Amino acid sequence: MAKYRKKPVIVEAVQWKQMGDHPAVSPFESDNPSVLCKHCSHYFSEHGQCLTLEGKHIVCPGDWIITGVKGELYPCKPDVFEATYSPLDEEED
């Protein structure tokens, strides 16, 4: 199988911790808001949801909301974000 390197692109990202941190994140409606999430151990009542190209995705506290190269939005787990992205120097902006 061939290997490929991801092209370097600049994206905007905001770490979401609670409602109000990003305008595209709305409250997550759960049948069991007092149940703990298996991914982050926060109650579902503390989660949000984000409309992506694939539909609605749950946003856990601490996830990053990334705006892609065509304006699309998607949530990203903190460990994946840290492994994939690095801050842009002011000179590169």
Long-range contacts (C-beta under 8 A, 24 or more apart in sequence): 9-69, 10-88, 10-92, 11-66, 11-67, 11-68, 11-69, 11-85, 12-66, 12-67, 13-64, 13-65, 13-66, 13-67, 13-76, 13-81, 13-85, 14-64, 14-65, 15-62, 15-63, 15-64, 15-65, 15-78, 16-48, 16-59, 16-61, 16-62, 16-63, 16-64, 16-65, 16-75, 17-61, 17-62, 18-46, 18-61, 19-48, 22-50, 22-65, 24-50, 24-51, 24-65, 24-73, 25-49, 25-50, 25-59, 25-65, 26-50, 28-58, 28-59, 39-77, 50-74, 50-75
